[in-house]
Amino acid sequence: MKELDKLLGGIREHAYILFHEEDPRSLGRELVFRFIRYKLENDNLMGIFNISYSLPFLLEVMCKNGIDADSYLDSLNLAIVDTFGSFYGPRIRRRGVWYLPGSPSYELLSRKYAEVVRAHKELWAEKGMFSGRELWGVAVDVSEYIRIFGEANTLSYFEISAEVRRQHEAYRRYPAGTNIWVFSGDVDRVFSSLYRRVDYVFRTRSVLTEDGVTRYLYVLKAPGLSDIPVFEYRITKDDVKVKRT
């Protein structure tokens, strides 16, 4: 996706990115998983906050996108915080996979996340893994919180989360990452609230034509951007082809 990267001048370090998959047919999440693959293949550090899938299904999705999750979990380059398993089970014990203690509520969830993040960052620090590597966090997907907590409580959760990230040692003592929040479905109050908070907003949308499905990526928000660039993209087994429309 060199053309997009050239347009943006790269993503600013420590930025927050809202990635909106407007419809499943757009395969927006596949773009995110291809991005995860690229960053891991280049020996960076990645934390995935798994909100939407059972862990075995998440690992299968990653495998289909060319990500050897087991290898990256064993090397500790990849950490998975299994929120889905923490709420619904099962809790599968293996290296690099973390679960939240107790039964998380929206009031306590961000603090429990912070403790897990601190614990894995301690491992990275002990092994000297921060040096020369980028740190990324991807949450898939945050719209699931609305189904778990309801809209009003989800809005409160993100308010609390912002405060915890400002104060907790997981984010003050150790290097901070660049974060992607995947959001799926219709725009609502939660989406609008997140839109205001983040530095970048991308949206994927598909159109069904006589020739098949055409997929578009919109850059809705980015530092210094005054218009809304639109890209058409095509996902292949080994690559993502992108051109500006």
HELIX and SHEET records of a PDB file:
HELIX    1   1 LYS A    2  LEU A    8  1                                   7    
HELIX    2   2 PRO A   24  SER A   26  5                                   3    
HELIX    3   3 GLY A   28  GLU A   41  1                                  14    
HELIX    4   4 LEU A   55  LYS A   64  1                                  10    
HELIX    5   5 ALA A   69  SER A   75  1                                   7    
HELIX    6   6 THR A   83  TYR A   88  1                                   6    
HELIX    7   7 LEU A  109  GLU A  126  1                                  18    
HELIX    8   8 GLU A  144  PHE A  149  1                                   6    
HELIX    9   9 GLU A  151  GLN A  167  1                                  17    
HELIX   10  10 GLU A  169  ARG A  172  1                                   4    
HELIX   11  11 ARG A  189  ARG A  197  1                                   9    
SHEET    1   A10 VAL A  97  TRP A  98  0                                        
SHEET    2   A10 LEU A  78  ASP A  82  1                                        
SHEET    3   A10 LEU A  45  ASN A  50  1                                        
SHEET    4   A10 LEU A 135  VAL A 140  1                                        
SHEET    5   A10 THR A 178  SER A 184  1                                        
SHEET    6   A10 TYR A  16  GLU A  21  1                                        
SHEET    7   A10 TYR A 200  THR A 209  1                                        
SHEET    8   A10 GLY A 212  LYS A 221 -1                                        
SHEET    9   A10 VAL A 230  ILE A 235 -1                                        
SHEET   10   A10 VAL A 240  ARG A 244 -1                                        
END                                                                             
